[in-house]
Amino acid sequence: MAVTRLTPEDVVASIAELPPMPASISEVISACDDQDMTVGQLSQVVLRDQSLTANILKLANSAFYGHARRVTTVTEAVVLLGFSAIKSLAISSHTARLLNRSLPGYGLQAGELWHHSMCVAFTARRVAVEVHLAPVEEAFVAGLLLDIGKTVLSSHLEGAFGEVMRVAAERHAPFHHIEAELLGFDHAELGARIAAKWSFPPELEEAIRFHHDPAQATLKPMLSHVVHVSDVACTMLGQGIGGDGLAYEVCPESLEALAFDQARMMRLMDEIAPMMDSGAFGID
Ligand SMILES: [Fe+2]
C-alpha cells in the first residue's frame, strides 16, 4: 500500500502549508469579540470584504437560522443573528475554501465535505439549543471544523483509498482507526491541531479530537457529545460521508449524556433532512 507513516514534524509542516486566515476575516473575528463594538461598527468591518458580505447574507438567509423574514443588509444580519453568529459565519467563509475541495484520499467530490460540515454545524447548533449547552455558536464551529483534518491528510491517503476501504470493511473497523494505523495520525487529531494553530479554545479543540470517540472528552464532554451525535445523524442521512461513514455508529454514552433515545435520533434526522438539498449551502 502506497502510504507512508507521518512523523510529528510532517504533521507540523503540513499544517503550516494551510492558507492563513485572511486579514479581513481575522478583523471580523476580533471585532465580534470586542465588547465595545457597536452593530454599526461591526457592519462596517464586515462590509470591507465583498465576498464575506455576500456569504454572510446567503448563510443568514439559509432556512436553518430559522428567521421568517429575509435578511437583506449586513446590519440586519448582525442584529438578527448576533455577534457570535457573525463570527461563526466569518469562520465558515474562510474554511469553505478548504472544505470545498475534492478529497480523493477520502472518496469525496468537490463540495461534499463542505456540505456535510455545514449540515453538522447547523445540527450541532440546534442540538446545543435543545440541551442548553452554551455558547451554541461554539457547537456550530466545532461541527463545521470536525473533519478539517481531512483536507491535510487526503493527499497522504491518495491512491490508497480503495485499499483502506477494503481493510476497513474486512475488519468492520471505522475508517479513522485504519487512518491512525497507517499514518500514525487520524483526521480528528489533525483537525484538533489545526484548531490549536488557529487559536480556538481548548474545549473546541477537544470536541474535534474526540468527535469519533466522545466518551474520551474531559474538558467539556457535552460539546463532544453534541458534535458526535450531530455528525452521526448527518452521516446516517448519507450526506458527504466518503469513506468516513463506514462502521460509524452512535456512541451510547452520547445518547445518555443528551438524554436522547433512538426515537429522538429519528426525529432529529427528520428535522435536519431539508439540509440535504445540495444547494442548501452554496456560497461564493
Ligand atoms: Fe470524522
Residues whose N, C-alpha, C, O or C-beta is under 5 A from the ligand:
A	BS01	LIG	L146 D147 D244
